[in-house]
Amino acid sequence: MLCKKSLLRIVLPGLLVIFLGACASGSSDRKSNKEISDLYYQMGVRYLQLGKVDIALEKLEYSLEKNPDNSAAHDALAALYDSIGMSGKAAEHYQEALDLAPDNPQAENNYGAFLCKRGDYAQGMAYLKKAIARPLNNRKWFALTNAGRCEIRQGNIQQAERYFRSALQLNPDYPAALLEMLKLSYKKGNYGSARGFLQRYQSVAKDNAEILWYGWQIERALGHQSLAESYRRQLLEKFPNSEQAQKVQKLSR
């Protein structure tokens, strides 16, 4: 009897994950430990992006069980631990990822951002600059945006803006860099510019509580009351339990 196979393709940011399902004919036994590790790494990343941390942890741990030298799996597991506040475990896996792949710009970017969040700005920026300088890094906007965030944490606003603009030169539709430029423009009182970055963000990414909050504030500052009211209503309806919704309710009284 012929075995029926199914093919499911899931497109992730920067990654195409292909799951091949086969009947129990021993085809999985023919896979090497490295192939199995890569498959479970991909599954773990997908679950992590979906916010299913417990399942992601299980998949990534199994990936490393099959291949302890899987640098990408160590990097993903580090990001997972960082997301749940286990910074010690995160640091261990980031360092392991870089030990296994010292020239990996993705690992350098992630570790650099992690260090900056912990206040280790000098070392964090050193890793981010390495990632930016890598000739084969075809996604430098990630590290450029993280470098800008690191500069903001240090109060270096002008340098931060240069990094964000460089990121947008490489990828004009990168939501994270657009959001950071929106915030900088708003803080400077450049509400027209902030509105432009807000609209660019909305053209490439879904609204969230933070975006609707800035939309409300920006339109109020520009004197566009009907638009401001629209943002306020959307925020309260879509994200009623958010911190931003609570702020709106207080300011609207």
MIVO-195549 format. One record per residue: chain; y, z, x of N, C-alpha, C in turn. Coordinates in nm, 3 decimals, padded with zeros to 5 digits. Atoms other than C-alpha are relative to their C-alpha. Layout:
BEGIN
  chain     n_c2     n_c3     n_c1    ca_c2    ca_c3    ca_c1     c_c2     c_c3     c_c1
      A        Y        Z        X        Y        Z        X        Y        Z        X
...
# end
This chain:
BEGIN
  chain     n_c2     n_c3     n_c1    ca_c2    ca_c3    ca_c1     c_c2     c_c3     c_c1
      A  -00.119   00.000   00.085   00.000   00.000   00.000   00.123   00.000   00.088
      A  -00.120   00.009  -00.082   00.338  -00.098   00.137   00.090   00.119  -00.023
      A  -00.092  -00.112   00.007   00.584   00.177   00.213   00.138  -00.052  -00.034
      A  -00.136   00.040   00.038   00.921   00.145   00.040   00.100   00.078   00.083
      A  -00.102  -00.064  -00.082   01.219   00.217   00.260   00.136  -00.010  -00.069
      A  -00.135   00.000   00.058   01.569   00.311   00.151   00.102   00.014   00.111
      A  -00.106  -00.002  -00.101   01.889   00.264   00.344   00.126   00.052  -00.064
      A  -00.123  -00.059   00.051   02.192   00.483   00.286   00.102   00.001   00.111
      A  -00.106   00.004  -00.101   02.512   00.419   00.474   00.114   00.089  -00.043
      A  -00.113  -00.089   00.025   02.781   00.683   00.497   00.101  -00.022   00.110
      A  -00.104   00.025  -00.098   03.105   00.596   00.669   00.086   00.125   00.016
      A  -00.082  -00.116  -00.033   03.279   00.888   00.840   00.111  -00.046   00.091
      A  -00.107   00.037  -00.092   03.603   00.887   01.039  -00.053  -00.020   00.141
      A   00.044   00.029  -00.136   03.511   00.715   01.363  -00.151  -00.001   00.016
      A   00.146  -00.010  -00.014   03.141   00.727   01.286  -00.068  -00.066  -00.117
      A   00.084   00.058   00.104   02.893   00.517   01.091  -00.136   00.065   00.011
      A   00.128  -00.070   00.001   02.592   00.724   00.998  -00.096  -00.076  -00.088
      A   00.100   00.075   00.076   02.283   00.539   00.886  -00.125   00.086  -00.012
      A   00.120  -00.076   00.026   02.001   00.730   00.725  -00.110  -00.095  -00.043
      A   00.116   00.081   00.036   01.664   00.557   00.715  -00.108   00.091  -00.056
      A   00.103  -00.082   00.060   01.417   00.706   00.474  -00.130  -00.078  -00.006
      A   00.128   00.068   00.001   01.050   00.622   00.510  -00.105   00.091  -00.061
      A   00.106  -00.080   00.057   00.731   00.734   00.343  -00.077   00.070   00.111
      A   00.068  -00.084  -00.098   00.503   00.981   00.516  -00.112  -00.076   00.067
      A   00.100   00.081  -00.068   00.329   00.730   00.736  -00.004   00.032   00.148
      A  -00.003  -00.037  -00.142   00.406   00.902   01.063   00.111  -00.067   00.074
      A  -00.108   00.069  -00.069   00.717   00.691   01.131   00.093   00.099   00.068
      A  -00.088  -00.099  -00.061   00.920   01.007   01.198  -00.060   00.054   00.129
      A   00.066  -00.048  -00.120   00.660   01.110   01.457   00.026  -00.091   00.118
      A  -00.022   00.096  -00.107   00.737   00.797   01.651   00.142   00.010   00.057
      A  -00.135  -00.018  -00.051   01.099   00.899   01.694  -00.001   00.097   00.119
      A  -00.011  -00.091  -00.114   01.192   01.060   02.024   00.082   00.122  -00.042
      A  -00.079  -00.118   00.028   01.343   01.406   02.032   00.150  -00.031   00.004
      A  -00.141   00.038  -00.008   01.674   01.246   02.132   00.045  -00.067  -00.128
      A  -00.035   00.068   00.124   01.672   01.021   01.826   00.009   00.097  -00.116
      A  -00.002  -00.101   00.107   01.589   01.312   01.598   00.124   00.087   00.014
      A  -00.118  -00.081  -00.025   01.864   01.518   01.760   00.127  -00.073  -00.046
      A  -00.117   00.078   00.040   02.117   01.240   01.706   00.011  -00.009  -00.152
      A   00.002   00.009   00.145   02.014   01.203   01.343   00.048   00.130  -00.064
      A  -00.040  -00.129   00.058   02.051   01.575   01.271   00.144   00.036   00.037
      A  -00.143  -00.018  -00.034   02.383   01.581   01.457   00.087  -00.071  -00.103
      A  -00.076   00.078   00.097   02.511   01.308   01.226   00.000   00.067  -00.137
      A   00.010  -00.071   00.127   02.385   01.496   00.922   00.087   00.126   00.001
      A  -00.080  -00.122  -00.012   02.549   01.816   01.046   00.148  -00.028  -00.012
      A  -00.141   00.038   00.007   02.885   01.644   01.093   00.039  -00.033  -00.143
      A  -00.029   00.038   00.138   02.866   01.502   00.744   00.012   00.124  -00.089
      A  -00.006  -00.122   00.081   02.790   01.839   00.586   00.121   00.085   00.036
      A  -00.117  -00.077  -00.043   03.066   02.001   00.792   00.126  -00.057  -00.064
      A  -00.116   00.063   00.062   03.318   01.749   00.660   00.003   00.024  -00.150
      A   00.007  -00.030   00.143   03.200   01.823   00.308   00.025   00.148  -00.029
      A  -00.024  -00.141   00.018   03.264   02.192   00.367  -00.125   00.083  -00.022
      A   00.127  -00.071   00.019   02.895   02.286   00.344  -00.044   00.056   00.135
      A   00.015  -00.054  -00.135   02.901   02.505   00.651  -00.141   00.048   00.029
      A   00.135  -00.053  -00.022   02.562   02.674   00.606  -00.100  -00.111   00.031
      A   00.093   00.112  -00.022   02.377   02.343   00.582   00.033  -00.070   00.131
      A  -00.041   00.063  -00.125   02.581   02.195   00.866  -00.051   00.079   00.120
      A   00.048  -00.086  -00.108   02.490   02.491   01.087  -00.149  -00.021   00.022
      A   00.145   00.019  -00.010   02.122   02.444   01.011  -00.033  -00.133   00.067
      A   00.027   00.133  -00.056   02.132   02.071   01.095   00.039  -00.007   00.147
      A  -00.046   00.008  -00.138   02.331   02.114   01.415  -00.086   00.085   00.093
      A   00.090  -00.083  -00.081   02.111   02.397   01.542  -00.133  -00.072   00.024
      A   00.126   00.072  -00.017   01.803   02.183   01.480   00.020  -00.118   00.096
      A  -00.031   00.108  -00.092   01.973   01.896   01.662  -00.010   00.048   00.145
      A   00.004  -00.054  -00.136   02.012   02.116   01.970  -00.138   00.052   00.036
      A   00.138  -00.041  -00.026   01.660   02.247   01.933  -00.081  -00.119   00.052
      A   00.070   00.121  -00.042   01.536   01.889   01.969   00.054  -00.056   00.131
      A  -00.059   00.049  -00.124   01.778   01.804   02.248   00.116   00.091   00.041
      A  -00.105  -00.095  -00.042   01.972   02.091   02.413   00.113  -00.065   00.079
      A  -00.101   00.070  -00.079   02.165   01.833   02.617   00.086  -00.093  -00.085
      A  -00.080   00.084   00.088   02.327   01.671   02.312   00.143   00.052  -00.002
      A  -00.138  -00.046  -00.014   02.694   01.708   02.404   00.075  -00.007  -00.132
      A  -00.070   00.016   00.128   02.819   01.580   02.069  -00.036   00.110  -00.098
      A   00.044  -00.107   00.089   02.612   01.838   01.882   00.064   00.133   00.040
      A  -00.067  -00.121  -00.047   02.753   02.118   02.099   00.147  -00.001  -00.045
      A  -00.140   00.014   00.038   03.104   01.987   02.027   00.018   00.027  -00.150
      A  -00.008  -00.020   00.145   03.042   01.977   01.650  -00.028   00.145  -00.037
      A   00.033  -00.140   00.029   02.884   02.322   01.652   00.116   00.091   00.040
      A  -00.117  -00.077  -00.041   03.185   02.456   01.840   00.108  -00.006  -00.108
      A  -00.099   00.015   00.107   03.414   02.316   01.570  -00.039   00.081  -00.122
      A   00.049  -00.079   00.114   03.198   02.479   01.305   00.029   00.149   00.022
      A  -00.023  -00.142  -00.028   03.213   02.820   01.473   00.150   00.033  -00.001
      A  -00.144  -00.022   00.002   03.588   02.783   01.519   00.051   00.010  -00.143
      A  -00.046   00.002   00.139   03.629   02.709   01.147  -00.033   00.128  -00.074
      A   00.037  -00.125   00.068   03.460   03.037   01.052   00.041   00.123   00.081
      A  -00.059  -00.112  -00.074   03.645   03.250   01.305  -00.084   00.058   00.111
      A   00.084  -00.049  -00.109   03.369   03.288   01.564   00.042  -00.069   00.130
      A  -00.060   00.069  -00.114   03.587   03.192   01.859  -00.082   00.011   00.128
      A   00.083  -00.016  -00.120   03.354   03.331   02.124  -00.111  -00.103   00.006
      A   00.108   00.100   00.007   03.064   03.114   02.011   00.057  -00.140   00.012
      A  -00.063   00.132  -00.008   03.301   02.820   01.970   00.030  -00.036   00.145
      A  -00.034   00.026  -00.140   03.422   02.853   02.330  -00.123  -00.034   00.082
      A   00.125   00.026  -00.072   03.064   02.864   02.459  -00.047  -00.144  -00.021
      A   00.051   00.135   00.029   02.969   02.541   02.285   00.098  -00.108   00.045
      A  -00.095   00.097  -00.054   03.293   02.362   02.377  -00.022  -00.018   00.150
      A   00.020   00.006  -00.145   03.232   02.447   02.742  -00.132  -00.071   00.033
      A   00.129   00.067  -00.022   02.869   02.336   02.717   00.014  -00.150  -00.024
      A  -00.021   00.141   00.029   02.978   02.007   02.559   00.068  -00.071   00.117
      A  -00.071   00.060  -00.112   03.215   01.942   02.850  -00.082   00.001   00.128
      A   00.089  -00.002  -00.116   02.960   02.047   03.112  -00.096  -00.118  -00.004
      A   00.096   00.109   00.017   02.721   01.789   02.970   00.066  -00.138   00.003
      A  -00.072   00.129   00.002   02.986   01.516   02.928   00.144   00.025   00.045
      A  -00.133  -00.040  -00.051   03.284   01.601   03.153   00.110  -00.104  -00.021
      A  -00.101   00.105   00.018   03.458   01.268   03.086   00.017  -00.038  -00.146
      A  -00.005   00.031   00.143   03.433   01.283   02.705   00.136   00.038  -00.057
      A  -00.134  -00.032   00.051   03.787   01.256   02.559  -00.002   00.075  -00.133
      A   00.008  -00.072   00.127   03.673   01.381   02.218  -00.020   00.150   00.024
      A   00.025  -00.140  -00.033   03.538   01.703   02.368   00.124   00.063   00.065
      A  -00.123  -00.051  -00.063   03.852   01.741   02.582   00.108   00.026  -00.105
      A  -00.099  -00.017   00.107   04.072   01.692   02.276  -00.030   00.124  -00.083
      A   00.038  -00.112   00.086   03.880   01.943   02.064   00.015   00.134   00.072
      A  -00.010  -00.125  -00.075   03.862   02.206   02.336   00.146   00.033   00.030
      A  -00.142  -00.022  -00.026   04.227   02.158   02.425   00.072   00.057  -00.121
      A  -00.062  -00.049   00.123   04.333   02.208   02.062  -00.044   00.144  -00.027
      A   00.054  -00.135   00.020   04.109   02.515   02.040   00.072   00.100   00.090
      A  -00.066  -00.091  -00.093   04.266   02.672   02.349   00.146   00.023  -00.040
      A  -00.139  -00.015   00.042   04.618   02.605   02.222   00.012   00.093  -00.119
      A  -00.003  -00.089   00.117   04.540   02.777   01.892  -00.019   00.146   00.041
      A   00.024  -00.137  -00.049   04.427   03.082   02.092   00.111   00.048   00.092
      A  -00.113  -00.040  -00.083   04.751   03.087   02.290  -00.013  -00.034   00.147
      A   00.017   00.041  -00.139   04.613   02.945   02.615   00.060  -00.140   00.015
      A  -00.070   00.128   00.008   04.877   02.673   02.622  -00.017  -00.086   00.126
      A   00.007   00.076  -00.125   04.858   02.573   02.988  -00.134  -00.072   00.013
      A   00.132   00.062  -00.012   04.483   02.512   02.992  -00.024  -00.097  -00.115
      A   00.018   00.088   00.115   04.488   02.365   02.643   00.069  -00.134   00.021
      A  -00.072   00.124  -00.025   04.754   02.110   02.735  -00.064  -00.080   00.113
      A   00.067   00.071  -00.110   04.566   02.028   03.055  -00.115  -00.085  -00.053
      A   00.111   00.076   00.059   04.260   01.923   02.853   00.052  -00.113  -00.089
      A  -00.055   00.103   00.088   04.471   01.734   02.598   00.057  -00.117   00.080
      A  -00.057   00.106  -00.084   04.652   01.543   02.872  -00.111  -00.083   00.066
      A   00.114   00.075  -00.053   04.316   01.450   03.025  -00.051  -00.099  -00.103
      A   00.049   00.088   00.108   04.204   01.309   02.689   00.096  -00.116  -00.022
      A  -00.100   00.106   00.020   04.530   01.114   02.653  -00.007  -00.102   00.112
      A  -00.003   00.089  -00.117   04.498   00.969   03.003  -00.128  -00.082   00.016
      A   00.126   00.074  -00.015   04.140   00.845   02.961   00.017  -00.147  -00.041
      A  -00.017   00.142   00.034   04.152   00.461   02.976  -00.092  -00.046  -00.114
      A   00.096   00.043   00.102   03.847   00.431   02.749   00.015   00.077  -00.131
      A  -00.024  -00.074   00.125   03.984   00.669   02.485   00.075  -00.091  -00.097
      A  -00.063   00.090   00.096   04.052   00.437   02.192   00.051   00.071  -00.125
      A  -00.058  -00.078   00.109   04.167   00.719   01.963   00.094   00.108   00.058
      A  -00.089  -00.093  -00.069   04.440   00.877   02.171   00.093   00.074  -00.096
      A  -00.092  -00.066   00.095   04.642   00.963   01.859  -00.048   00.140  -00.039
      A   00.049  -00.135   00.028   04.414   01.263   01.800   00.056   00.099   00.102
      A  -00.046  -00.090  -00.106   04.498   01.421   02.136   00.153   00.007   00.004
      A  -00.146  -00.001   00.001   04.865   01.318   02.113   00.053   00.092  -00.110
      A  -00.044  -00.087   00.110   04.899   01.493   01.776  -00.028   00.146   00.033
      A   00.031  -00.138  -00.037   04.724   01.805   01.903   00.093   00.050   00.112
      A  -00.095  -00.038  -00.105   04.949   01.803   02.209   00.135   00.036  -00.063
      A  -00.124  -00.031   00.070   05.250   01.792   01.977  -00.006   00.135  -00.069
      A   00.016  -00.131   00.065   05.116   02.087   01.781   00.005   00.113   00.102
      A  -00.001  -00.101  -00.105   05.063   02.277   02.104   00.142   00.024   00.049
      A  -00.139  -00.015  -00.042   05.424   02.211   02.204   00.080   00.076  -00.106
      A  -00.070  -00.073   00.108   05.546   02.335   01.865  -00.027   00.149   00.011
      A   00.035  -00.142  -00.015   05.359   02.661   01.919   00.078   00.067   00.112
      A  -00.078  -00.053  -00.113   05.557   02.699   02.241   00.150  -00.012  -00.023
      A  -00.142   00.017   00.032   05.887   02.613   02.072   00.064  -00.123   00.060
      A  -00.053   00.122  -00.064   05.921   02.277   02.248   00.005  -00.113  -00.103
      A  -00.007   00.091   00.115   06.032   02.076   01.944   00.020  -00.145   00.042
      A  -00.027   00.138  -00.041   06.169   01.768   02.122  -00.123  -00.064   00.063
      A   00.121   00.053  -00.063   05.856   01.726   02.333  -00.107  -00.024  -00.105
      A   00.098   00.016   00.108   05.641   01.777   02.023   00.026  -00.129  -00.076
      A  -00.034   00.122   00.075   05.827   01.501   01.839  -00.037  -00.125   00.079
      A   00.038   00.115  -00.082   05.770   01.263   02.131  -00.150  -00.027  -00.009
      A   00.145   00.018   00.012   05.397   01.325   02.111  -00.037  -00.056  -00.137
      A   00.033   00.048   00.135   05.388   01.273   01.733   00.038  -00.147  -00.016
      A  -00.043   00.140   00.011   05.584   00.949   01.758  -00.091  -00.092   00.081
      A   00.094   00.080  -00.080   05.353   00.825   02.033  -00.131  -00.020  -00.076
      A   00.122   00.010   00.080   05.056   00.900   01.808   00.017  -00.104  -00.110
      A  -00.024   00.094   00.109   05.213   00.701   01.525   00.023  -00.142   00.049
      A  -00.009   00.134  -00.057   05.288   00.410   01.755  -00.140  -00.062   00.014
      A   00.137   00.049  -00.016   04.914   00.384   01.819  -00.071  -00.015  -00.134
      A   00.062   00.004   00.133   04.811   00.456   01.459   00.105   00.043  -00.103
      A  -00.108  -00.033   00.094   05.099   00.435   01.206  -00.047   00.070  -00.127
      A   00.053  -00.058   00.124   04.869   00.559   00.927  -00.074   00.131   00.022
      A   00.074  -00.123  -00.026   04.738   00.875   01.092   00.064   00.115  -00.079
      A  -00.061  -00.100   00.089   04.794   01.144   00.823   00.050   00.126   00.071
      A  -00.039  -00.124  -00.066   04.807   01.444   01.058   00.135  -00.014   00.072
      A  -00.126   00.022  -00.070   05.089   01.294   01.267   00.114  -00.022  -00.099
      A  -00.102   00.020   00.104   05.277   01.183   00.954   00.044   00.135  -00.059
      A  -00.032  -00.132   00.055   05.256   01.538   00.817   00.086   00.080   00.096
      A  -00.079  -00.076  -00.098   05.388   01.687   01.140   00.142  -00.053   00.009
      A  -00.135   00.056  -00.003   05.683   01.445   01.145   00.075   00.034  -00.128
      A  -00.061  -00.043   00.126   05.749   01.528   00.779   00.056   00.141   00.016
      A  -00.042  -00.139  -00.018   05.765   01.898   00.867   00.121   00.012   00.092
      A  -00.112  -00.007  -00.094   05.993   01.843   01.166   00.128  -00.052  -00.062
      A  -00.118   00.058   00.064   06.229   01.622   00.967   00.057   00.096  -00.103
      A  -00.046  -00.094   00.103   06.244   01.877   00.685   00.071   00.120   00.064
      A  -00.060  -00.117  -00.067   06.317   02.166   00.922   00.136  -00.033   00.059
      A  -00.129   00.042  -00.055   06.599   01.965   01.079   00.103  -00.029  -00.108
      A  -00.090   00.034   00.109   06.749   01.898   00.736   00.015  -00.149  -00.020
      A  -00.002   00.146   00.018   06.680   01.524   00.763  -00.091  -00.035  -00.119
      A   00.084   00.009   00.119   06.556   01.505   00.405  -00.039  -00.145  -00.034
      A   00.034   00.140   00.024   06.570   01.126   00.379  -00.116  -00.044   00.088
      A   00.108   00.031  -00.092   06.351   01.091   00.686  -00.129   00.071  -00.042
      A   00.116  -00.075   00.047   06.120   01.364   00.556  -00.065  -00.068  -00.119
      A   00.052   00.069   00.118   06.086   01.176   00.229  -00.077  -00.126   00.040
      A   00.069   00.119  -00.048   05.993   00.860   00.418  -00.137   00.032   00.056
      A   00.131  -00.039  -00.056   05.715   01.036   00.609  -00.093   00.051  -00.110
      A   00.081  -00.046   00.114   05.599   01.199   00.284  -00.062  -00.119  -00.072
      A   00.049   00.118   00.072   05.567   00.861   00.115  -00.105  -00.075   00.083
      A   00.100   00.064  -00.087   05.383   00.717   00.415  -00.131   00.077  -00.003
      A   00.120  -00.083   00.008   05.143   01.010   00.406  -00.074  -00.027  -00.131
      A   00.063   00.018   00.131   05.079   00.963   00.034  -00.064  -00.137  -00.016
      A   00.058   00.134   00.008   04.999   00.595   00.089  -00.136  -00.009   00.070
      A   00.125   00.007  -00.076   04.706   00.680   00.318  -00.091   00.121  -00.020
      A   00.080  -00.122   00.018   04.584   01.027   00.212   00.028   00.061  -00.136
      A  -00.014  -00.064   00.129   04.534   01.237  -00.098   00.100   00.116   00.008
      A  -00.091  -00.114   00.007   04.789   01.491  -00.211  -00.077   00.131   00.012
      A   00.052  -00.136  -00.001   04.725   01.856  -00.140   00.115   00.094  -00.032
      A  -00.103  -00.096   00.039   04.916   02.175  -00.214   00.120  -00.006   00.094
      A  -00.110   00.002  -00.097   05.120   02.152   00.106   00.090  -00.121  -00.019
      A  -00.077   00.123   00.019   05.226   01.792   00.044   00.085   00.010  -00.127
      A  -00.075  -00.012   00.125   05.328   01.863  -00.317   00.114   00.102   00.014
      A  -00.105  -00.099  -00.026   05.522   02.169  -00.200   00.118  -00.065   00.072
      A  -00.107   00.067  -00.072   05.719   01.960   00.051   00.068  -00.104  -00.088
      A  -00.060   00.097   00.091   05.770   01.689  -00.211   00.101   00.067  -00.092
      A  -00.090  -00.075   00.088   05.924   01.947  -00.445   00.127   00.042   00.073
      A  -00.114  -00.047  -00.078   06.148   02.090  -00.174   00.092  -00.114   00.042
      A  -00.079   00.114  -00.047   06.259   01.752  -00.042   00.082  -00.061  -00.113
      A  -00.071   00.061   00.111   06.348   01.607  -00.381   00.109   00.092  -00.056
      A  -00.104  -00.095   00.040   06.537   01.924  -00.473   00.121  -00.012   00.094
      A  -00.107   00.008  -00.099   06.735   01.897  -00.149   00.081  -00.129  -00.015
      A  -00.066   00.130   00.018   06.815   01.532  -00.225   00.068  -00.013  -00.136
      A  -00.062   00.002   00.132   06.926   01.618  -00.579  -00.073  -00.082  -00.102
      A   00.081   00.079   00.093   06.644   01.427  -00.748  -00.082   00.096  -00.087
      A   00.061  -00.106   00.078   06.564   01.682  -01.016  -00.126  -00.044  -00.075
      A   00.117   00.044   00.076   06.321   01.473  -01.221  -00.121  -00.016   00.091
      A   00.109   00.014  -00.096   06.113   01.389  -00.914  -00.048   00.135   00.050
      A   00.036  -00.135  -00.043   06.125   01.748  -00.799  -00.086   00.069  -00.106
      A   00.076  -00.060   00.109   06.001   01.861  -01.139  -00.141  -00.058  -00.007
      A   00.131   00.064   00.001   05.716   01.610  -01.120  -00.091   00.062   00.107
      A   00.078  -00.063  -00.108   05.602   01.755  -00.786  -00.037   00.144  -00.037
      A   00.025  -00.138   00.038   05.635   02.109  -00.919  -00.113   00.009  -00.103
      A   00.102   00.001   00.104   05.424   02.030  -01.223  -00.138  -00.034   00.056
      A   00.129   00.039  -00.060   05.153   01.857  -01.020  -00.058   00.114   00.083
      A   00.046  -00.110  -00.084   05.136   02.149  -00.779  -00.060   00.111  -00.085
      A   00.049  -00.109   00.085   05.095   02.405  -01.057  -00.126  -00.039  -00.077
      A   00.117   00.045   00.076   04.840   02.193  -01.244  -00.122  -00.021   00.088
      A   00.113   00.036  -00.085   04.625   02.077  -00.954  -00.043   00.112   00.094
      A   00.031  -00.106  -00.097   04.646   02.375  -00.718   00.063   00.132  -00.044
      A  -00.065  -00.120   00.057   04.737   02.676  -00.938  -00.020   00.126   00.081
      A   00.029  -00.121  -00.077   04.581   02.930  -00.701   00.048  -00.007   00.144
      A  -00.043   00.018  -00.139   04.740   02.799  -00.384   00.121   00.088   00.031
      A  -00.116  -00.077  -00.046   04.995   02.989  -00.178   00.129  -00.072  -00.038
      A  -00.120   00.077   00.032   05.242   02.706  -00.240   00.035   00.010  -00.148
      A  -00.026  -00.013   00.144   05.202   02.731  -00.619   00.063   00.135  -00.031
      A  -00.057  -00.133   00.021   05.277   03.101  -00.602   00.147   00.004   00.045
      A  -00.138   00.007  -00.047   05.592   03.028  -00.401   00.088  -00.073  -00.103
      A  -00.075   00.077   00.098   05.703   02.771  -00.657   00.031   00.086  -00.122
      A  -00.021  -00.084   00.117   05.657   03.016  -00.941   00.106   00.105   00.025
      A  -00.100  -00.101  -00.033   05.865   03.280  -00.764   00.140  -00.061   00.006
      A  -00.130   00.064  -00.017   06.145   03.037  -00.676   00.052  -00.061  -00.128
      A  -00.041   00.062   00.125   06.147   02.889  -01.026   00.050   00.101  -00.101
      A  -00.040  -00.104   00.096   06.218   03.223  -01.195   00.152   00.019  -00.005
# end
